[in-house]
Amino acid sequence: MTVRRWLSFTGGLLIWAAHFLGVYVIASLADVVATADDPAWRSGGVIFSLVCLAGIAVLAVGVFRSGRSSPDAWRGFERAVALGACLIGGVGIVFQTLPLLLT
């Protein structure tokens, strides 16, 4: 497998992991500089979350379109797993963003 295939295979989960790290860093910096519930820092976290969700959406659309051109059964399996990883990553990002929206 090439690196490009692995990145499309696990891209949704990697974006989710980067989001987790990014939101944690944003919240830690907000706690040091101001307060963790400061609206400016919270909106920064929400904007970062929206950027990550957009990245997952772009990846999912790319995987979906690339899978239609190849009828190979193994590529179909890879496509299904990649789209599932995008779905899991998207749900994870939404649940990690909820505390920023509800507090």
HUKA-V533383 format. One record per backbone hydrogen bond with DSSP energy under -1.0 kcal/mol. NH is the residue of the N-H (numbers start at 1). CO is the residue of the C=O. Records with the same first field share a line. If there is no record, write none. Layout:
# HUKA-V533383
NH->CO + CO
This chain:
# HUKA-V533383
6->2
7->3
8->4
9->5
10->6
14->10
15->11
16->12
17->13
18->14
19->15
20->16
21->17
22->18
23->19
24->20
25->21
26->22
27->23
28->24
29->25
30->26
31->27
32->28
33->29
34->30
38->35
42->38
43->39
44->40
45->41
46->42
47->43
48->44
49->45
50->46
51->47
52->48
53->49
54->50
55->51
56->52
57->53
58->54
59->55
60->56
61->57
62->58
63->59
64->60
65->61
66->62
67->63
76->72
77->73
78->74
79->75
80->76
81->77
82->78
83->79
84->80
85->81
86->82
87->83
88->84
89->85
90->86
91->87
92->88
93->89
94->90
95->91
96->92
97->93
98->94
100->97
101->97
102->98
103->99
